[in-house]
Amino acid sequence: MDISDRGPRFDPEWIGVEHSEDAGNNVYGTLRSWRGGASAVAERFVGAGWRSRSSSWSGYEVETDWCQVEIDPVENADLLLSGVVDPRRFHELGALLDRFGLRYSLELHGGDGDLVREIHA
């Protein structure tokens, strides 16, 4: 998949830092048994209006103004998801994955690293 720069850029203002790479990850997840690979998932995000870019040989970074996540394959058909999400919009990330028809688990962690919320679908 090529880079898509059509969607909005991640805006880290809600966490009070100047650059998103300064923000610690607060969302982690697994996309279960997805045989289409990270590229196919990134394409779905792009179809929903997000930006995307290749972040490794087989991984992708996708972002919108309220979320920026990496999608990386692991040895089986699962994909790992990690990054930063506006905690007030965590449920929207889950709803988007539901709309894509993916099986997943997501965890939202607070500033102290404690688990705040989970979604399993």
C-alpha distances in whole Angstrom, upper triangle without the diagonal:
4,7,9,12,14,15,18,18,20,24,26,29,30,30,32,30,29,26,23,23,27,27,27,25,26,24,23,22,21,19,21,20,16,15,12,11,9,6,8,10,8,7,11,12,10,12,15,15,14,12,9,8,8,11,12,11,10,10,9,12,12,15,18,21,23,20,18,16,15,13,14,15,18,20,21,18,19,16,18,18,20,20,22,23,26,29,30,27,26,27,24,21,23,23,20,19,22,21,17,20,19,22,22,24,24,27,28,30,33,33,36,33,35,33,33,32,30,28,28,26
4,6,10,12,14,17,17,19,22,25,28,29,29,31,29,27,24,22,22,26,26,27,25,27,25,24,24,23,21,24,23,20,19,16,14,12,9,11,13,10,9,13,13,10,13,16,15,13,11,8,7,8,11,13,13,12,12,10,12,12,15,17,20,22,20,17,17,15,15,16,17,21,23,24,22,22,19,20,19,21,21,23,24,26,29,30,27,27,28,25,22,25,25,21,21,24,23,20,23,22,25,25,27,26,29,29,31,33,34,36,34,36,34,35,33,32,30,30,29
4,6,9,11,13,13,15,19,21,24,26,26,27,25,24,21,19,19,23,23,24,23,25,23,23,23,23,21,24,24,21,21,18,16,13,11,13,13,10,10,13,12,9,13,15,13,11,8,5,4,7,10,12,13,13,12,9,10,10,12,14,17,19,17,15,15,14,14,16,18,22,24,25,23,22,19,20,18,19,18,20,21,23,26,28,25,25,26,23,21,23,24,20,20,24,22,20,23,22,25,24,26,25,27,27,29,31,31,34,32,34,33,33,31,30,29,29,29
4,6,8,10,11,14,17,20,23,24,25,26,25,23,20,19,20,23,23,24,23,24,23,23,23,23,22,25,25,22,22,19,17,15,12,13,13,10,9,12,10,7,10,12,9,8,5,5,6,10,13,15,17,16,14,11,10,9,10,12,14,17,16,14,15,15,15,18,20,24,26,27,24,23,20,21,19,19,18,19,20,22,25,26,22,23,24,21,19,22,22,18,19,22,20,18,22,22,25,24,26,25,27,26,28,30,31,33,32,34,32,32,30,29,28,29,28
4,6,8,8,12,15,18,20,22,23,24,22,20,18,17,18,22,22,24,22,24,23,24,24,25,24,27,28,25,25,22,21,17,15,17,16,12,12,14,12,9,12,13,10,8,5,7,8,12,14,17,19,19,17,13,12,10,10,10,12,16,15,13,15,16,17,20,22,26,29,30,27,26,23,22,20,20,19,19,19,21,24,25,22,23,24,21,19,23,23,19,21,24,22,20,24,24,27,26,27,26,27,26,28,29,30,33,31,33,32,32,31,30,29,30,29
4,7,9,12,15,18,21,22,24,25,24,22,20,19,21,24,23,25,24,25,24,25,25,26,24,28,28,25,26,23,22,19,17,17,17,13,12,14,11,8,10,11,7,7,6,9,11,15,17,20,22,21,19,15,14,11,11,10,12,15,15,15,17,18,19,22,24,28,31,31,28,27,24,24,21,22,20,20,19,21,24,24,21,22,23,20,19,22,21,18,20,23,20,19,23,23,27,26,28,26,28,27,29,30,31,34,33,34,33,32,31,30,29,30,29
4,7,9,12,15,18,19,21,22,21,20,18,16,19,22,21,23,21,22,20,22,22,24,22,26,27,24,25,22,21,18,17,17,16,13,12,13,10,8,10,9,5,5,5,8,11,15,17,20,22,21,19,15,13,10,8,6,8,11,12,12,14,16,17,21,23,27,30,30,27,26,23,22,19,19,17,17,16,17,20,20,17,19,20,16,15,19,18,15,17,20,18,18,21,22,25,24,25,23,24,24,26,27,27,31,29,31,29,28,27,27,25,27,26
4,7,9,12,14,15,17,18,18,17,15,14,17,19,18,20,20,20,19,22,22,24,23,27,29,26,28,25,24,20,19,20,18,15,15,15,12,11,13,11,8,7,7,10,13,17,18,21,24,23,20,16,13,10,7,5,5,9,10,11,14,16,18,22,25,28,32,32,29,27,24,23,19,19,16,15,14,14,18,18,15,17,19,16,15,19,19,16,19,21,20,20,23,23,26,24,25,23,24,22,24,25,25,28,27,29,28,27,26,26,25,27,27
4,6,9,12,14,15,16,15,13,12,10,13,16,15,18,17,18,18,20,21,23,23,27,29,26,28,25,23,20,19,20,18,15,16,17,13,12,15,14,11,8,7,10,12,15,16,19,22,22,18,15,12,9,6,5,5,9,9,9,12,14,17,20,24,27,30,31,29,27,23,21,18,17,14,13,13,13,17,18,16,17,20,17,16,20,20,18,19,23,22,21,25,24,26,24,25,22,23,21,22,23,23,26,25,27,27,26,25,25,25,27,27
4,6,9,10,12,13,12,11,10,8,11,13,12,14,14,14,15,17,19,21,22,25,28,25,28,25,23,20,20,21,18,16,18,17,14,14,17,15,13,10,9,11,13,16,16,19,22,22,18,15,11,9,6,5,4,6,6,6,10,13,16,19,22,25,29,30,28,25,22,20,16,14,11,9,9,10,14,15,13,14,17,15,14,18,19,17,18,22,21,21,24,23,25,23,22,19,20,18,19,19,19,22,22,24,23,22,22,23,22,25,25
4,6,8,9,10,9,9,9,8,11,12,11,14,14,15,16,19,21,24,24,28,31,29,31,29,27,23,23,25,22,19,21,21,17,17,20,18,15,13,13,15,17,19,19,23,26,25,22,18,15,13,9,8,5,6,8,9,13,16,19,22,26,28,32,33,31,28,25,22,19,17,13,10,10,9,13,14,13,15,18,16,16,19,20,19,21,24,24,24,27,26,27,25,24,21,21,18,19,18,18,21,21,23,23,22,22,23,24,27,27
4,5,6,7,6,7,7,6,9,9,8,11,12,13,14,17,20,23,24,28,31,29,32,30,28,24,25,26,23,21,23,23,19,20,23,20,18,16,15,17,18,21,19,23,26,26,22,19,15,14,11,11,8,8,9,9,13,16,19,22,26,28,32,33,31,28,25,22,18,16,12,9,9,8,12,13,13,15,18,17,16,20,21,20,22,25,25,25,28,27,28,25,24,20,19,16,16,15,14,18,18,21,21,20,20,22,23,26,27
4,5,5,6,7,9,9,13,12,10,14,15,15,17,20,23,26,28,31,34,33,35,33,31,28,28,30,27,24,26,26,22,23,25,22,20,18,18,20,22,24,23,27,30,29,26,23,19,18,14,13,10,9,11,13,16,20,23,26,29,32,35,36,35,32,28,25,22,19,15,12,12,10,13,13,14,16,19,18,18,22,23,22,24,27,27,28,31,29,31,28,26,23,21,18,18,16,15,19,20,22,22,21,22,24,25,28,30
4,6,8,10,12,11,14,13,11,13,14,13,15,19,21,25,26,30,33,31,34,33,31,27,28,29,26,24,26,25,22,23,25,22,20,18,19,21,23,25,24,27,31,30,26,23,20,18,15,13,10,8,11,13,16,19,22,25,29,31,35,35,34,30,27,24,21,18,15,11,10,7,9,10,11,13,16,16,16,19,21,21,23,25,26,26,29,28,29,26,24,20,19,15,15,14,13,17,18,19,19,17,18,21,22,25,27
4,6,9,10,9,12,10,8,10,11,11,14,17,20,24,26,29,32,31,34,33,31,27,29,30,26,25,27,26,23,24,27,24,23,20,20,22,23,25,23,26,30,29,25,23,19,18,16,15,12,10,11,13,15,18,22,24,28,29,33,34,33,29,26,23,20,17,13,10,10,8,10,11,13,14,17,18,17,20,22,22,23,26,27,28,30,28,29,25,23,20,18,14,13,11,10,14,15,17,17,16,18,20,22,25,27
4,7,9,10,12,10,9,12,14,14,17,21,24,27,29,33,36,34,37,36,33,30,31,32,29,27,30,29,25,26,29,26,25,22,22,23,24,26,25,28,32,31,27,25,21,21,18,17,14,13,14,15,18,21,24,27,31,32,36,37,36,33,29,26,23,19,16,13,13,11,13,15,16,18,21,21,21,24,26,25,27,30,30,31,33,32,32,29,27,23,21,18,17,14,12,16,17,19,21,20,21,24,26,29,31
4,6,7,9,7,7,10,13,14,17,20,23,27,28,32,35,34,36,35,32,28,29,31,28,26,28,28,25,26,28,26,24,21,21,22,22,24,22,25,29,29,25,23,19,19,17,16,14,14,14,14,17,19,23,25,29,30,34,35,35,32,28,25,22,18,15,12,13,13,15,17,18,19,23,22,21,25,27,26,27,30,31,31,33,32,32,29,27,24,22,19,17,16,13,16,18,20,22,21,23,25,27,30,32
4,7,9,8,9,13,15,17,19,22,25,28,30,33,36,34,36,35,32,28,29,31,28,25,28,28,25,25,28,26,24,21,19,21,21,23,21,24,28,28,25,22,19,19,16,16,14,14,15,14,17,19,23,25,29,31,35,36,35,33,29,26,23,20,16,14,15,15,18,19,20,21,25,24,23,26,28,27,28,31,32,31,34,33,34,31,29,26,24,22,21,19,17,20,21,24,25,24,26,28,29,32,34
4,5,6,7,11,13,15,17,20,23,25,27,31,33,31,33,31,29,25,25,28,25,22,25,26,22,22,26,24,22,19,17,18,17,19,17,21,24,25,21,19,15,16,14,14,13,13,13,12,14,16,20,22,26,28,31,33,32,29,26,23,20,17,13,12,14,14,17,20,19,20,24,23,21,25,27,25,26,29,30,29,32,30,31,28,27,24,23,20,19,19,17,20,20,23,24,24,25,26,28,30,32
4,5,5,8,10,12,14,16,19,22,23,27,29,28,30,28,25,22,22,25,22,19,22,23,19,20,23,21,19,16,15,15,15,17,15,18,22,22,18,16,12,13,11,12,11,11,10,8,11,13,16,19,22,25,28,30,29,26,22,19,16,13,10,8,11,12,15,17,17,17,20,20,18,21,23,22,22,26,26,26,28,26,27,24,23,20,19,17,17,16,15,18,17,20,21,21,22,23,24,26,28
4,5,8,9,12,14,16,19,21,23,27,29,27,29,28,25,21,22,25,22,20,23,24,21,21,25,23,22,18,16,16,15,16,14,16,20,20,17,15,12,14,13,15,14,14,12,10,11,12,16,17,21,23,26,28,28,25,21,18,16,13,10,9,13,14,17,20,19,19,23,22,20,23,25,23,24,27,28,27,29,27,28,25,24,21,20,18,17,17,15,18,17,20,21,22,23,24,25,27,29
4,6,9,12,15,17,20,23,25,29,31,30,32,31,28,24,26,28,25,23,26,27,24,24,28,26,25,21,20,20,19,20,17,20,24,24,20,19,16,17,16,17,16,15,14,12,14,15,19,20,24,25,29,31,30,27,24,21,18,15,11,10,13,15,17,20,20,20,23,23,21,24,27,26,26,29,30,30,32,30,30,27,25,22,20,18,16,16,13,15,16,19,20,21,23,24,26,28,30
4,6,9,11,14,17,21,23,26,29,28,31,30,27,23,25,27,24,22,25,25,22,23,26,24,23,20,19,19,19,20,18,20,24,24,20,18,15,16,14,15,14,13,12,11,12,14,17,19,23,24,28,29,29,25,22,19,16,12,9,7,10,11,13,16,16,16,20,20,18,21,23,23,23,26,27,27,29,27,27,24,22,18,17,14,13,12,10,13,13,16,17,17,19,20,22,25,27
4,6,9,11,15,18,21,24,27,26,29,28,25,22,24,26,23,22,25,25,22,24,27,25,24,21,20,20,20,20,18,20,23,23,19,18,15,16,15,17,16,14,12,11,12,13,16,18,21,22,25,27,27,23,20,17,14,10,8,7,10,12,13,16,17,15,19,20,18,20,23,22,22,25,27,26,28,25,25,22,20,16,14,12,10,10,8,10,9,13,14,15,17,18,20,23,25
4,6,8,11,15,17,20,23,23,26,25,22,19,22,23,20,19,22,22,19,21,24,22,22,19,19,18,18,19,16,18,21,20,17,16,13,14,14,15,16,13,11,9,9,10,13,15,18,19,22,24,23,20,17,13,10,7,5,5,8,11,11,15,15,13,16,17,15,17,20,19,19,22,24,23,25,22,21,18,16,13,11,9,8,10,9,11,9,12,12,13,14,15,17,19,21
4,7,10,14,17,20,23,23,26,26,23,20,23,24,20,20,23,22,19,22,24,22,22,19,20,20,20,21,19,21,24,22,19,18,15,15,14,16,16,12,10,10,10,12,15,16,19,20,24,24,24,20,17,14,11,8,6,5,7,9,8,12,12,10,13,15,13,14,18,18,17,20,22,22,23,21,20,16,14,10,8,6,5,7,8,10,8,10,9,10,11,12,14,17,19
4,7,11,13,16,20,19,22,22,20,17,20,21,17,17,20,19,17,20,22,19,20,17,18,18,19,20,18,20,22,20,17,16,14,13,13,15,15,12,9,10,8,10,12,14,17,18,21,21,20,17,14,11,8,6,5,6,6,9,9,12,11,8,11,13,10,11,15,15,14,16,19,18,20,17,16,13,10,7,6,5,6,9,11,13,10,11,10,10,10,10,11,13,16
4,7,10,13,17,17,20,20,18,15,18,19,16,16,20,19,17,20,22,20,21,18,19,18,19,19,17,18,21,18,15,15,14,14,15,17,18,15,12,11,9,10,10,12,14,14,18,18,17,13,11,8,6,4,7,9,10,13,12,16,14,11,13,14,11,12,15,15,13,16,19,18,18,15,14,11,8,6,5,7,8,12,14,15,11,12,10,12,11,10,11,12,14
4,7,9,13,13,17,17,15,13,17,17,14,15,18,17,16,19,21,19,21,18,19,18,19,19,17,18,20,17,15,15,14,14,16,18,19,17,14,13,10,10,9,11,12,12,16,15,14,10,8,6,5,6,9,12,12,15,14,17,15,12,13,14,11,10,14,14,11,14,16,15,15,12,11,7,5,4,6,9,11,15,17,18,15,15,12,14,12,9,9,9,11
4,6,9,10,13,14,13,12,15,15,12,14,17,16,16,19,21,20,22,19,20,19,19,19,18,18,19,16,14,14,15,15,17,19,22,20,16,15,12,11,9,10,10,10,13,12,10,7,6,5,6,9,12,15,15,19,18,20,18,15,15,16,13,12,15,14,11,13,16,14,14,10,8,5,5,7,9,13,15,19,21,22,18,18,15,17,15,12,11,10,11
4,7,7,10,11,10,10,13,12,9,12,15,13,14,17,18,17,20,18,19,17,19,18,18,18,19,15,13,14,15,14,17,19,22,20,17,16,13,12,9,10,9,10,13,11,9,6,5,6,7,11,14,16,17,20,20,21,19,16,16,16,12,11,13,12,9,11,13,11,10,7,6,4,7,9,12,15,18,21,24,25,21,21,19,20,17,14,12,10,10
4,6,9,11,11,12,15,14,12,15,17,16,17,20,20,20,23,21,23,21,22,21,20,20,20,17,16,17,18,18,21,23,26,24,20,20,16,15,12,12,10,11,12,9,7,5,7,9,11,14,18,20,20,23,23,24,22,19,18,19,16,14,16,15,11,12,15,13,11,7,5,6,8,11,14,18,20,24,27,27,24,23,20,22,19,15,13,11,10
4,6,9,9,11,14,13,12,15,17,16,18,21,21,21,24,23,24,22,22,21,21,20,20,16,16,17,19,20,23,25,28,26,23,22,19,17,14,13,10,10,11,8,5,5,8,11,13,17,20,23,23,27,26,28,25,22,22,22,19,17,18,17,14,14,16,14,12,9,8,9,12,15,18,21,24,28,30,31,27,27,24,25,23,19,17,14,13
4,6,6,8,11,9,9,12,13,13,15,17,18,18,21,20,21,18,19,18,19,18,18,14,14,15,17,17,20,22,26,24,21,20,17,15,12,11,9,11,12,9,5,6,7,11,12,16,19,22,22,25,26,27,24,21,21,20,17,16,17,15,12,13,15,11,10,8,8,10,13,15,19,22,24,28,30,31,28,28,25,26,23,20,18,15,14
4,5,9,10,9,10,13,14,14,16,18,19,20,23,21,22,19,20,18,19,18,17,13,14,15,18,19,22,24,28,27,24,23,19,17,13,13,10,11,12,9,5,8,9,13,15,19,22,25,25,28,29,31,27,25,24,24,20,19,21,18,15,17,17,14,13,11,12,13,17,19,22,25,28,31,33,34,31,31,29,30,27,24,21,19,17
4,7,7,5,7,10,10,11,13,15,15,17,20,18,19,16,17,16,17,17,15,12,13,13,16,16,20,22,26,25,22,21,18,16,12,12,10,13,14,12,8,10,10,14,15,19,21,24,24,27,28,30,26,24,24,22,19,19,20,17,14,16,16,12,12,11,13,14,18,19,23,25,28,31,33,35,31,32,29,30,28,25,22,20,18
4,5,6,7,9,10,11,13,15,16,17,19,18,17,14,15,13,14,13,12,8,9,10,13,14,18,21,24,24,20,18,15,13,9,9,7,10,11,10,7,8,7,11,12,16,18,21,22,26,27,28,25,23,23,22,19,19,20,17,15,17,17,14,14,12,14,14,17,18,21,23,26,29,31,32,29,30,27,29,26,23,22,20,19
4,5,5,6,9,10,11,12,14,16,17,15,14,11,11,10,11,11,10,7,6,7,10,11,14,17,21,20,17,15,12,9,6,6,6,10,13,12,10,9,7,9,10,13,15,18,19,22,24,26,23,21,21,20,16,17,19,16,13,16,17,13,15,12,14,14,16,16,19,21,23,26,28,29,26,28,26,26,24,22,20,19,19
4,5,5,6,9,10,10,12,14,15,14,13,10,10,9,11,11,11,8,7,7,10,11,14,17,21,21,18,16,14,11,9,9,10,13,16,15,13,13,11,13,13,16,17,20,21,24,26,27,24,22,23,21,18,19,20,16,15,18,17,14,16,14,17,17,19,19,22,24,26,29,30,32,29,31,29,29,27,25,23,22,21
4,5,5,6,9,10,11,13,15,14,14,11,13,12,14,15,14,11,11,10,12,12,15,17,21,21,19,17,15,13,10,12,11,15,17,16,12,13,11,14,14,17,19,21,21,24,26,27,23,22,22,20,17,17,18,15,13,15,14,11,12,12,14,15,18,19,22,24,27,30,31,33,30,31,29,29,27,24,22,21,19
4,5,5,7,9,10,11,13,11,12,10,12,12,14,15,15,12,10,9,11,10,13,15,18,18,15,14,12,11,8,10,11,14,17,16,12,11,9,11,11,14,15,18,18,21,22,23,20,18,18,16,13,14,14,11,9,12,12,8,11,9,12,12,15,15,19,20,23,26,28,30,27,28,25,25,23,21,18,18,16
4,5,5,6,9,10,11,9,9,7,8,9,11,13,14,11,9,7,8,7,10,12,16,16,14,12,10,10,8,10,12,16,18,18,15,14,11,12,11,14,14,16,16,19,21,23,19,18,19,16,13,15,16,12,11,15,14,11,14,13,15,15,17,17,20,21,23,26,27,29,27,28,26,26,24,22,20,20,19
4,5,5,6,9,10,9,10,8,10,11,14,16,16,13,12,10,11,9,12,14,17,18,16,15,14,13,11,14,15,18,21,20,17,17,14,16,15,17,18,19,19,22,24,25,21,20,21,18,15,17,17,13,13,15,14,11,14,13,17,17,20,20,23,24,26,29,30,33,30,31,29,29,27,25,23,22,21
4,5,5,6,9,9,11,10,13,14,17,18,19,16,14,12,13,10,12,13,17,17,15,15,14,14,12,15,16,19,22,21,17,16,14,16,14,17,18,19,18,20,22,22,19,18,18,15,13,14,13,10,9,12,10,7,10,11,14,15,18,18,21,22,25,28,29,32,29,30,27,27,24,22,20,20,18
4,5,5,7,5,8,8,11,13,15,17,19,16,14,11,10,7,8,9,13,13,11,11,11,12,11,14,16,20,23,22,19,17,14,15,13,15,15,15,15,17,19,19,16,15,16,13,10,12,12,8,9,12,11,9,12,12,15,15,17,16,19,20,22,25,26,29,27,28,25,25,22,21,19,19,18
4,5,5,5,6,7,10,13,15,18,19,17,15,11,11,8,9,10,13,15,13,13,13,14,13,16,18,22,25,24,21,20,17,18,16,17,17,18,17,19,22,22,18,18,19,16,14,16,15,12,13,16,13,12,15,16,19,19,21,20,23,23,25,28,29,32,30,31,29,28,26,25,23,23,22
4,5,7,9,10,14,16,19,21,22,19,18,15,14,11,12,12,15,17,16,16,16,17,16,19,20,24,26,25,22,21,19,20,18,20,20,20,19,21,23,23,19,19,19,16,14,16,15,11,12,14,12,10,14,15,19,19,22,21,24,24,27,30,31,34,32,33,30,29,27,25,23,23,21
4,6,9,11,15,17,19,22,23,21,19,15,14,11,11,10,13,14,13,14,15,16,16,19,21,24,27,26,23,21,19,20,17,19,18,18,16,18,20,19,16,16,16,12,11,13,12,8,11,13,10,10,13,14,18,18,20,19,22,22,25,27,28,31,30,30,28,26,24,23,20,21,19
4,7,10,13,17,19,22,23,21,19,15,14,10,9,8,11,12,12,13,14,16,17,20,22,26,29,28,25,24,21,21,18,19,18,18,16,17,20,19,16,17,17,14,13,16,15,11,14,16,14,13,17,18,21,21,22,21,23,23,25,27,28,31,30,31,29,27,26,25,23,24,23
4,7,10,14,15,18,20,18,16,12,10,6,6,5,9,10,9,10,11,13,13,17,20,23,26,26,23,22,18,18,15,16,15,14,14,15,18,18,15,16,17,13,12,15,15,11,13,16,14,13,17,17,20,19,21,19,21,20,23,24,25,28,27,28,26,25,24,23,21,23,22
4,7,11,12,16,18,17,14,10,8,6,5,6,10,12,11,9,11,12,13,16,19,23,26,26,24,22,19,18,16,16,14,15,15,17,20,20,17,18,19,16,15,18,18,15,16,19,18,16,20,19,22,21,22,21,22,22,24,25,26,29,27,29,28,27,26,25,24,25,24
4,7,9,12,14,13,10,7,6,4,7,9,12,14,12,10,10,10,10,13,16,19,23,23,21,19,16,16,14,14,14,15,16,18,21,22,19,19,21,18,15,18,19,15,16,19,18,16,19,18,21,20,21,20,22,22,24,26,26,29,27,29,27,27,26,25,24,24,24
4,6,9,11,11,9,6,5,7,9,12,15,17,14,11,11,10,10,12,15,19,22,23,21,20,16,16,15,15,14,16,18,20,23,25,22,22,24,21,18,21,22,19,19,22,21,19,22,21,23,22,23,22,23,23,25,27,27,30,27,30,29,29,28,27,26,27,26
4,6,7,8,6,4,6,9,12,15,18,19,16,13,12,9,10,10,13,16,19,20,19,18,15,15,14,15,15,17,19,22,25,27,24,23,25,23,20,22,24,20,20,23,23,20,23,21,23,22,23,22,24,24,25,28,28,30,28,30,29,30,29,27,26,27,26
4,7,8,5,5,6,9,12,16,18,19,16,12,11,8,9,9,12,15,18,20,19,17,14,13,13,13,13,16,18,21,24,26,24,23,25,23,20,22,24,21,20,24,24,21,24,22,23,21,22,21,22,22,23,25,25,27,25,27,27,28,27,26,26,26,26
4,5,5,7,9,13,16,19,22,23,19,16,13,10,10,8,10,13,15,18,17,17,14,13,14,14,15,18,21,24,27,29,27,25,27,26,23,24,26,24,22,26,26,23,25,22,24,22,23,22,23,24,25,27,27,29,26,29,28,30,29,27,27,27,27
4,6,9,12,15,18,22,25,26,22,19,16,13,12,10,10,12,14,16,16,16,14,15,16,17,18,22,24,28,30,32,29,28,30,28,25,26,28,25,23,27,27,23,25,23,24,23,24,24,26,27,28,31,31,32,29,32,31,32,31,29,29,28,28
4,7,11,13,17,21,24,24,20,17,14,11,9,7,7,10,12,14,13,13,11,12,13,15,17,20,22,26,28,30,27,25,27,25,22,23,25,22,20,23,23,20,21,19,20,19,21,21,23,25,26,29,29,31,28,30,28,30,29,27,26,25,25
4,7,10,14,17,20,20,17,13,11,7,6,4,7,10,13,14,13,12,9,9,10,11,13,16,18,22,24,26,24,22,23,22,19,20,22,19,17,21,21,18,20,17,19,17,19,18,20,21,23,25,26,27,25,27,25,27,25,24,23,23,23
4,6,10,14,17,17,14,11,8,6,5,7,10,13,16,17,16,14,11,11,10,11,12,14,16,20,22,24,21,20,21,20,16,18,20,17,16,19,19,17,19,17,19,17,18,18,19,20,22,24,25,27,24,26,25,26,25,23,22,22,22
4,7,10,13,14,10,7,6,4,6,9,12,15,19,20,18,16,13,12,9,10,9,11,13,16,19,21,18,17,19,18,14,17,19,16,15,19,19,17,20,18,19,18,18,17,18,18,20,22,22,24,22,24,23,24,23,22,21,22,22
4,7,11,11,8,6,6,6,8,11,14,18,21,21,19,17,14,13,10,11,10,11,12,14,17,19,16,15,17,15,12,15,16,13,13,17,16,15,18,16,18,17,18,16,18,17,19,21,22,25,23,25,23,23,22,21,20,21,21
4,7,8,6,4,6,9,11,14,18,21,24,25,23,20,17,15,12,12,10,9,10,12,15,16,13,14,16,13,11,15,16,13,14,17,17,16,19,18,20,18,19,16,18,17,19,20,21,24,22,24,23,22,21,21,20,22,22
4,6,5,6,9,12,14,18,21,24,28,28,25,23,20,18,15,14,12,11,10,11,14,14,12,13,15,12,11,14,15,12,14,17,17,16,20,19,21,20,20,18,19,17,19,20,21,24,23,25,23,22,21,21,20,22,22
4,6,8,12,15,17,21,24,27,31,31,29,26,23,21,17,16,13,11,9,9,13,13,11,13,15,13,12,16,16,15,17,20,19,19,23,22,24,22,22,19,20,18,19,19,20,23,23,24,23,22,21,22,21,24,24
4,7,10,14,16,20,23,26,29,29,27,24,21,19,15,14,11,8,6,5,9,9,7,9,12,10,10,13,14,13,15,18,18,19,21,21,22,20,19,16,16,14,16,16,17,20,20,21,20,18,17,18,18,21,22
4,7,10,13,16,19,22,26,26,24,21,18,16,12,10,8,6,4,6,9,11,8,9,12,10,8,12,13,12,13,16,17,17,20,18,20,17,17,13,14,12,14,15,16,19,18,19,18,17,16,17,16,19,20
4,7,10,13,17,19,23,24,22,19,16,14,10,8,6,5,6,9,12,14,12,12,15,13,10,14,16,14,14,18,18,17,20,18,20,17,17,14,15,13,15,16,17,20,18,20,19,19,18,18,18,20,21
4,7,10,13,16,19,20,19,16,12,10,6,5,4,6,8,12,13,16,14,12,15,14,10,13,15,13,13,17,17,16,18,16,17,14,14,12,13,13,14,16,17,20,17,19,18,18,17,17,16,18,19
4,6,10,13,16,17,16,14,10,8,6,5,6,9,12,15,17,20,17,15,18,17,13,15,18,15,14,18,19,17,19,16,17,15,15,13,14,15,16,19,19,21,19,21,19,20,19,18,18,19,19
4,7,10,14,14,12,10,6,6,5,7,9,12,14,18,19,21,19,16,18,17,13,15,17,15,13,16,17,15,16,13,14,13,13,13,15,16,18,21,22,24,21,22,20,21,20,18,17,17,18
4,7,10,11,11,9,5,5,7,9,11,15,17,21,22,24,22,20,21,21,17,17,20,18,15,19,20,17,18,15,16,14,15,15,16,18,19,23,24,25,22,23,22,23,22,20,19,19,19
4,7,8,7,6,4,6,9,12,15,18,20,24,25,27,25,22,23,23,19,19,21,19,16,19,21,17,18,15,15,14,15,16,18,20,22,25,26,27,24,25,23,25,24,21,20,19,19
4,6,7,6,6,7,11,13,16,20,22,26,26,29,26,23,25,25,21,21,23,22,19,21,23,20,20,16,16,14,15,16,18,21,22,25,27,27,24,25,23,25,24,21,21,19,19
4,7,8,9,11,14,17,20,24,26,29,30,32,30,27,28,28,24,24,26,25,21,24,25,22,22,18,17,17,18,19,21,24,25,29,30,30,27,28,26,28,27,24,23,21,21
4,5,8,11,14,17,21,24,26,29,29,32,29,26,27,27,23,22,24,23,19,21,23,20,19,16,15,14,16,18,21,24,25,29,31,31,27,28,26,28,26,23,22,19,19
4,7,10,13,17,20,23,24,28,28,30,27,24,24,24,21,20,22,20,16,18,20,16,15,12,12,12,15,17,20,23,25,29,31,31,28,28,26,27,25,22,20,18,17
4,7,10,13,17,20,21,24,24,27,24,21,21,21,18,17,19,18,14,16,18,15,14,11,10,9,11,13,16,19,21,25,27,28,24,24,22,23,21,18,17,14,14
4,7,10,13,17,18,21,22,24,21,19,19,19,15,15,18,16,13,15,17,14,14,11,11,9,11,12,14,17,19,23,24,25,22,23,20,22,20,17,16,15,15
4,7,10,14,15,19,19,22,20,17,18,18,14,14,17,16,13,16,18,16,16,13,12,10,10,10,12,14,16,19,21,22,18,19,17,19,18,15,15,14,15
4,7,10,11,15,16,18,16,13,15,15,11,12,15,14,11,15,17,15,16,13,13,10,10,8,10,12,14,17,18,20,17,18,16,17,16,14,13,14,15
4,7,9,13,14,17,15,13,15,15,12,13,17,15,14,17,19,18,19,16,16,13,11,9,9,10,11,14,15,17,14,15,14,15,15,14,14,15,17
4,7,10,12,15,13,12,15,15,12,14,17,16,15,19,20,19,21,18,18,15,14,11,11,10,11,13,13,16,13,15,15,15,15,15,16,18,19
4,7,9,12,11,10,13,13,11,14,16,16,16,19,20,20,22,20,20,17,16,12,11,9,10,11,11,14,13,15,14,14,14,15,16,18,20
4,6,8,7,6,10,10,8,11,14,13,14,17,18,18,20,19,19,16,15,11,11,8,10,11,12,15,14,15,14,13,13,13,14,17,18
4,5,5,7,10,10,10,13,14,15,16,18,19,20,23,21,22,19,17,14,13,10,11,11,12,15,15,16,15,13,13,15,15,19,20
4,5,5,8,10,10,12,14,15,16,18,20,21,22,21,21,18,16,12,11,7,9,8,11,14,13,13,12,9,10,12,13,17,19
4,6,8,9,10,12,13,15,17,18,19,21,23,22,22,19,18,14,13,10,12,12,14,17,17,16,15,12,11,14,14,18,19
4,5,5,7,9,10,11,13,15,16,17,19,19,19,17,16,13,13,11,13,14,16,19,18,18,16,13,12,13,13,16,17
4,5,5,7,9,10,11,13,15,16,17,16,16,14,12,9,9,7,10,12,15,17,16,15,13,11,9,10,9,13,14
4,5,5,6,9,10,10,12,14,15,15,15,13,12,10,11,10,13,15,18,20,19,18,15,12,10,10,8,11,12
4,5,5,6,9,10,10,12,14,14,15,14,14,12,13,12,16,17,20,23,21,21,18,16,13,13,11,14,13
4,5,5,6,9,10,11,13,12,13,11,11,9,11,11,14,16,19,21,19,19,17,15,13,12,10,12,12
4,5,5,6,9,10,11,10,10,8,9,7,10,11,15,17,20,22,20,19,16,15,12,10,7,9,8
4,5,5,6,9,10,10,12,11,12,11,14,14,18,20,23,25,23,23,19,18,14,13,10,11,10
4,5,5,6,9,9,11,11,13,12,15,16,19,21,24,26,24,24,21,20,17,15,12,13,12
4,5,5,6,6,8,8,10,10,13,15,19,21,24,26,23,23,20,19,16,14,11,11,9
4,5,5,6,8,9,11,12,15,17,21,23,26,28,26,25,21,20,17,14,11,10,8
4,5,8,11,12,14,15,18,19,23,26,29,31,28,28,25,23,20,18,14,14,11
4,6,9,11,14,15,18,20,23,26,29,31,28,28,25,24,21,19,15,14,12
4,7,9,13,15,18,21,24,27,30,32,29,28,25,24,21,18,15,13,10
4,6,10,12,16,18,22,25,28,29,26,26,22,22,19,16,13,11,8
4,7,10,14,17,20,24,27,28,25,24,20,21,17,14,11,8,5
4,7,10,13,17,20,23,24,21,20,17,17,14,11,8,6,5
4,7,10,13,17,20,21,17,17,13,14,11,7,6,4,6
4,7,10,13,16,18,14,14,11,11,8,6,5,7,9
4,6,10,13,14,11,10,7,8,6,5,7,9,12
4,7,10,11,9,9,6,6,5,6,9,12,15
4,7,8,5,5,4,5,7,9,12,15,18
4,5,5,5,6,6,9,12,15,18,21
4,5,7,10,10,13,16,19,22,25
4,6,9,10,14,16,20,22,26
4,7,9,12,14,17,19,23
4,6,9,12,15,18,21
4,6,8,11,14,18
4,7,11,14,17
4,7,10,14
4,7,10
4,7
4
